[in-house]
């Protein structure tokens, strides 16, 4: 399993596809699984938000192991990443 934001999106879309294909008893199982995946994804997203806030406060523009760094535009910071 990969541990990047893009991988999280892939897992969420896979869960959505399984929900679309499920019926009857398998639907109940997939709903339970999808809820667990959604809750876990929410925690990861909350963690990423804190990480972005940290990068903004410290003036860093590099990414992390979870979030990719934004490429510089003409050697300047990306919009939205400002030094406080």
C-alpha distance (Angstrom), angle and dihedral (degrees) to the residues before:
residue distance angle dihedral
X1 . . .
X2 3.76 . .
X3 3.77 121.3 .
X4 3.79 106.0 -146.3
X5 3.79 132.0 109.1
X6 3.82 89.9 -108.7
X7 3.80 89.8 55.1
X8 3.80 90.0 50.8
X9 3.80 89.5 54.0
X10 3.80 90.0 50.4
X11 3.81 91.2 52.4
X12 3.79 91.7 48.9
X13 3.81 92.0 50.7
X14 3.82 90.6 47.5
X15 3.79 88.7 53.0
X16 3.79 90.1 50.2
X17 3.81 91.0 51.0
X18 3.81 91.3 50.8
X19 3.80 89.7 51.0
X20 3.80 91.3 51.6
X21 3.81 91.6 51.4
X22 3.82 97.8 42.9
X23 3.78 126.3 95.9
X24 3.78 138.3 169.8
X25 3.78 114.8 -5.9
X26 3.80 93.2 -4.3
X27 3.81 88.6 56.8
X28 3.80 90.6 59.1
X29 3.81 90.3 50.2
X30 3.80 92.0 47.8
X31 3.80 91.7 48.2
X32 3.80 89.6 54.3
X33 3.80 91.3 46.9
X34 3.82 92.9 45.2
X35 3.80 91.0 51.7
X36 3.81 91.3 52.4
X37 3.80 91.4 46.8
X38 3.80 91.1 48.2
X39 3.80 93.2 50.3
X40 3.80 92.0 48.2
X41 3.80 91.6 46.5
X42 3.80 89.3 51.3
X43 3.80 90.6 55.6
X44 3.80 90.7 49.7
X45 3.80 90.9 49.4
X46 3.82 91.1 49.2
X47 3.79 88.6 51.5
X48 3.81 90.7 50.1
X49 3.82 90.5 51.3
X50 3.80 90.2 54.7
X51 3.79 89.3 47.8
X52 3.81 91.5 52.9
X53 3.81 90.3 49.0
X54 3.80 89.4 51.6
X55 3.81 91.2 50.6
X56 3.80 90.2 49.9
X57 3.80 94.4 48.4
X58 3.80 93.6 47.2
X59 3.81 93.6 42.7
X60 3.78 93.8 -122.2
X61 3.79 118.6 149.0
X62 3.78 99.6 -174.5
X63 3.76 120.1 104.9
X64 3.75 126.7 -125.6
X65 3.77 136.7 -127.1
X66 3.82 88.0 -83.1
X67 3.80 101.4 35.6
X68 3.77 123.4 45.9
X69 3.77 117.4 -127.4
X70 3.77 116.1 -107.6
X71 3.79 112.3 -115.4
X72 3.77 115.0 -116.1
X73 3.79 119.6 -107.3
X74 3.80 107.8 -134.6
X75 3.79 89.8 -25.6
X76 3.80 93.4 -54.5
X77 3.77 132.4 114.4
X78 3.76 119.8 -87.7
X79 3.80 114.6 -103.0
X80 3.79 110.6 -92.9
X81 3.80 94.9 32.4
X82 3.76 103.8 96.8
X83 3.74 133.2 164.1
X84 3.79 111.7 -119.0
